[in-house]
Amino acid sequence: MLKFIGSFLLMLGLSISSASAYDVKDPENTLLLKLKDGDVLIQMYPDVAPNHVARIKELVREGFYDGLKFHRVIDGFMAQTGDPFGNGTGGSGKNLAAEFNNKPHLRGTVSMARASNPNSADSQFFICFERSSFLDGQYTVWGQVISGMEYVDNIKRGYGPNGMVSNPDKIISMKVLSDIQK
């Protein structure tokens, strides 16, 4: 019955504010990413990227990501966000040591952005639109979109080789699913 009600509310364009409305195995390691077109669920991988997952959850719980722009979006590749300046030059101020793992960069994979130094990931991350095997083993994969990839597909694309976006889409909010009031 709850799924029916949730589906009905979504059809009406209303958002669901209860974690119980989502059928996930591990709400403590699932993010609810609200975008302009709908909700995206991201399952995190604390087993292979424990420090990255812990830091992402810390930033999410502080509201760090709410309102941030998808500043770099390359069609057929990825959408990047997590920079408080909105231009790809900023972060939260705390670099993370790389936690490269065997998770491949598939459609919907969520991975950390970084500079040339492998240990320079901070708060910026990207979501892959398509398989990007050339990134495997070189960037820390910490999650996977498990629902709502069609809304990620609707993120406004950038221009040029760097994919910088004019009037970019924003994260409306990002929450740890277990934190949402039941």
Secondary structure, 3 states (H helix, E strand, C coil): CHHHHHHHHHHCCCCCCCHHHCCCCCHHHEEEEEECCEEEEEEECCCCCHHHHHHHHHHHHHCCCCCCECCEEECCCEEEECCCCCCCCCCCCCCECCCCCCCCCCCCEEEECCCCCCCCECCCEEEECCCCHHHCCCCCEEEEEEECHHHHHCCCCCECCCCECCCCCECCEEEEHHHCCC
